[in-house]
Amino acid sequence: MIEQNKACTMIQSRYRGYQARTKYQNIQEQNKACTMIQSRYRGYQARTKYQNIQEQNRLQLTAC
């Protein structure tokens, strides 16, 4: 009976460890995806801002 309880406890602890590792991996994947989205959006913003500045400079040069 005692060995059976130890075995049950071992199985439970292994399963809980597996669940925790799986949950951690899912969170890591989500964080990577969020970081990628943020990075792409910031790049888009920077390119758009740069294009607007270039256009303003062209308009100022042609106005002179």
C-alpha positions as CSV (number, residue, x, y, z in Angstrom):
1,M,0.0,0.0,0.0
2,I,2.8,2.4,0.8
3,E,4.6,1.7,-2.4
4,Q,1.4,2.2,-4.3
5,N,1.0,5.6,-2.7
6,K,4.6,6.5,-3.6
7,A,4.0,5.4,-7.1
8,C,0.8,7.5,-7.4
9,T,2.6,10.5,-5.9
10,M,5.5,10.1,-8.4
11,I,3.1,9.9,-11.4
12,Q,1.2,13.0,-10.2
13,S,4.4,15.0,-9.7
14,R,5.7,14.0,-13.2
15,Y,2.4,14.9,-14.8
16,R,2.4,18.3,-13.0
17,G,5.9,18.9,-14.1
18,Y,4.9,18.1,-17.7
19,Q,1.9,20.5,-17.5
20,A,4.1,23.3,-16.1
21,R,6.7,22.8,-18.9
22,T,4.1,22.8,-21.6
23,K,2.4,25.9,-20.2
24,Y,5.8,27.7,-20.0
25,Q,6.6,26.7,-23.6
26,N,3.2,28.1,-24.8
27,I,3.8,31.3,-23.0
28,Q,7.3,31.6,-24.5
29,E,5.9,31.1,-28.0
30,Q,3.2,33.7,-27.4
31,N,5.9,36.2,-26.2
32,K,8.0,35.5,-29.3
33,A,5.0,36.1,-31.5
34,C,4.1,39.4,-29.7
35,T,7.7,40.6,-30.0
36,M,7.7,39.9,-33.7
37,I,4.4,41.8,-34.3
38,Q,5.7,44.7,-32.3
39,S,9.0,44.7,-34.2
40,R,7.2,44.7,-37.6
41,Y,4.8,47.4,-36.6
42,R,7.6,49.7,-35.3
43,G,9.5,49.1,-38.5
44,Y,6.4,50.1,-40.5
45,Q,6.0,53.2,-38.4
46,A,9.6,54.2,-38.9
47,R,9.4,53.7,-42.7
48,T,6.2,55.7,-42.9
49,K,7.6,58.5,-40.9
50,Y,10.8,58.5,-43.0
51,Q,8.8,58.6,-46.2
52,N,6.7,61.6,-44.9
53,I,9.8,63.5,-43.9
54,Q,11.3,62.8,-47.4
55,E,8.1,64.0,-49.1
56,Q,8.1,67.2,-47.0
57,N,11.7,67.9,-47.9
58,R,11.0,67.4,-51.6
59,L,8.0,69.8,-51.3
60,Q,10.2,72.4,-49.6
61,L,12.9,72.2,-52.2
62,T,10.5,72.6,-55.1
63,A,8.8,75.5,-53.4
64,C,12.0,77.5,-53.3
